[in-house]
Amino acid sequence: MTSRGSVRGKRNTIGRKAASGQRAAGRGAARGRNSGRGKSAAPTDTTFGANQERVDALQKCARLRQHIDSANHLLARVLQQRAALVLAIGQLKREAGLPAIDPARERAMLRRFSAVPGGYSAAALARILRAVLRESRTLVRQQRSRRN
C-alpha cells in the first residue's frame, strides 16, 4: 500500500466517524498525543481557509514590520539630530561657564513628553525620555573631558 493510499484510508475512516457523530481519533489521539494541539487528523475544506488566513496575517505582519523598520530608522535619525544639538548646547554652556545639566528643564521636558497620547503610557514615555537624557548627559561629559 502506498502512503497516498493509507492517507485516503484514514480520511475515509475519519470522515465516516465524524459523520456518524463519533469522536474522530487519529493514530496516537487515543494516547493523548494530538489532544490540545489544534491539528486535525485529516485535512478538511476549512483547512485551506485557515491556512489562507494565516498567510494573509503573515503578509500583513510583514507589511507592518516594514513600517516599524521605517519608524525605527526615523527614530534613530531624530536621536542623532538630538545628540548633535545636545553637543552644540553643551559647548555653548561650557564656553559660558554654565552648568551642563538643567534639572528644571529636564522635568519640564519629561512632563511634556509623557503627556503625548497614544499607545505608550505616560510612565513608559517618561522612562524612554529619561534614557535619552541619561545618554545626552554622557555625551556632554565625554565632550567636556576631551576639551580639558
Buried (B, 14 or more C-beta within 10 A) or exposed (E): EEEEEEEEEBBEBBEEBBEEEEEBBBEEEEEEEBEEEEEBBBEBEEEEEEEEEEEEEEEEEEEEEEEEEEEEEEEEEEEEEBBEEBBEBBBEBBEEEEEBBEEEEBEEBBEEBBEEEEEEEBEEBBBEBBEBBEEBBEBBEEBBEEEE
